């Protein structure tokens, strides 16, 4: 797993540098779902914003923001 994590992300169409706020963690869940889940999560802090959690879907390669 790449512990360096992402160094930039785009919020509202604008690119922001980010710092990793904690080590990444991986979730693999599939036995009770119709579709398997395999993701690496990152807690990051944008240069001008509050911390947020993003993840990379390891099955599709897509990035997304975790909404709680």
N, C-alpha and C positions, 0 to 999 in steps of 0.2 A: 504494500500500500504506500502511495506517495504521501509522506507525512508533511511535505512542504505545503501542499494544498494550493489553491488558486491564489494568484497575486493581484488579479483585477476582476471586477464584475460590473455588469451594466445594470443600473437602476434607473427606471424612468427614461431610458434612452441615452443615459450619460454614463461613460466609463469612470469607475472609481478604483483607486488603489486600495487594497485591503491588507490587513494583518490577521494572521491566524490567532484566534483567541484561546484555542485549546487543541489538543491532539485530535485527529480525525477518528471517527468510529464507524464500524461497518455493521450493517443490518442485512441478514439473509433470512427471509421468511418465505415459506412456500407451502408447507404441508397443509395448512387450513385455507388457503386461498385458491381461487380459480387461476389466477396469474401469479407466478413467483415474483418475489421482491428481492433485489440485491442492490444495495446502495452504500455509498460512502458519504458520510455526513461531515460537514465542516462548520465550526462556529467561527465566524469572521467579523471583523470590525472595519466598516468602510471608513475612509479618511474623514468624511464629514457626516457621520450618521451613527445611529445606535447599532449594537451588535445584532447579528441575525444568523440564522442557520440555513445553509444551502446544502444540496446534495447532488451527487452524480449518480444517475441510474446506470448501473454496470451492465444491464441487459440491452439498453438502447443507446447509451452514451450521452443521453440528454442531461442537461443541468436544470435544476429547479430550486426555488426558494421554499423552505418548509414553512407552511402556515400552521399555526397552532390554534 
